[in-house]
Amino acid sequence: MAVTGNGTGTGTASGRGPLAGVRVVELAGIGPGPFAAMLLADLGADVVRVDRPGGGGLAVDPAYDITNRGKRSVLVDLKSPDGPALVLDLVERADVLVEGFRPGVAERLGVGPAECHARNPRLVYGRMTGWGQEGPLAHTAGHDIAYIAVTGALGMIGNPGEPPAVPANLVGDYAGGSLYLVIGVLAALQHARATGTGQVVDAAIVDGTAHLTAMIHGMMAAGGWQDRRGANLLDGGCPFYGTYETSDGGYMAVGALEQQFYDTFTELLGIGDRAPARKDVARWGELREAVAARFRTRTREEWTAVFEGTDACVAPVLSLREAPGHPHLAARGTFTDFGGIVQPAPAPRFSATPVAVTTGPAQPGAHTESVAADWGVPALLPKEA
């Protein structure tokens, strides 16, 4: 059964999904905060984004900012005399608030946890930062690359003897940040439903990213992981877990870790009768050269045809534009075309409360009237002259 919001009427942008009826106030920001709020909207929550007049986000046309899909937007100047009161009116009717300011900024603006909980004790107050709400660097600026650098995650990625490879902003902002914020918000929401008491969720990218390395720390403690790049089973150091160039400049990804998959891989690759023993680490260099030489004899498309549908655990390395056309992803509808923009479909999937993209990116201030009516906050409407 879907949970219901504190206010009357749903007025959601999506109106379905397991979070239908949950109301979320998002104080506009960039990066992991908006992505977390998008995920909540994907799951059916009624997300109202409070945008500042004049913008302030990334230099991208709002019509293409997919992280704002499924939301509604109102314009509020938090630095104006009546700005904080308008946000608190929304908070009074909300289940969740998401903000991504530096520590102390929301408090200075008059919309910190104390002010919000005074109006709505059940509110889940989600805070998204890089360094967290406390600590020596809490008030320091930063970006994904710095957060994953100090947690050890960045240092694991790349070839030995070369600089660490930058994994876009996926590991820190979105995996260590957004997803942990959403997990925290949902857990705190469950607690609020059970007890009537809200709380603050301090989601720091450094905390979430460090948490992602839990298995690696265990392997390192057990002596099964070397604390350097390109020397381990899962970081490219293993010749049967990595990428190889094809004759046309493409790449194939190999993940044939288990013996039965490795046997299928070497047989289909055509080196089954002469491949060195997979457990002979001293001959891994020789094995890598044999695999690389063989992959260079055919194109990516040809190798894809060889391995497709087998248990060799081999797949082509596709570009962002190519990925939606992959037969498996296409069959599952992993990507969708909404409003002329090809984009990832909501995930995960639900048997009883299915989700889908239902509205495009929210244009700043475009939903003032509908939010004012649905949430019962007429003060959002422009004052008559």
Secondary structure, 3 states (H helix, E strand, C coil): CCCCCCCCCCCCCCCCCCCCCCEEEEECCCCHHHHHHHHHHHCCCEEEEEECCCCCCCCCCHHHCHHHECEEEEECCCCCCCHHHHHHHHHHCCCEEEECCCCCHHHHHCCCHHHHHHHCCCCEEEEEECCCCCCCCCCCCCCHHHHHHHCCCHHHCCCCCCCCCCCCCHHHHHHHHHHHHHHHHHHHHHHHHHHCCCEEEEEEHHHHHHHHCHHHHHHHHCCCCCCCCCCCCCCCCCCCEEEEECCCCCEEEEECCCHHHHHHHHHHHCCCCCCCCCCCHHHHHHHHHHHHHHHCCCCHHHHHHHHCCCCCCEEECCCCCCHHHCHHHHHHCCEEEECCEEEECCCCCCCCCCCCCCCCECCCCCCHHHHHHHCCCHHHCCCCC
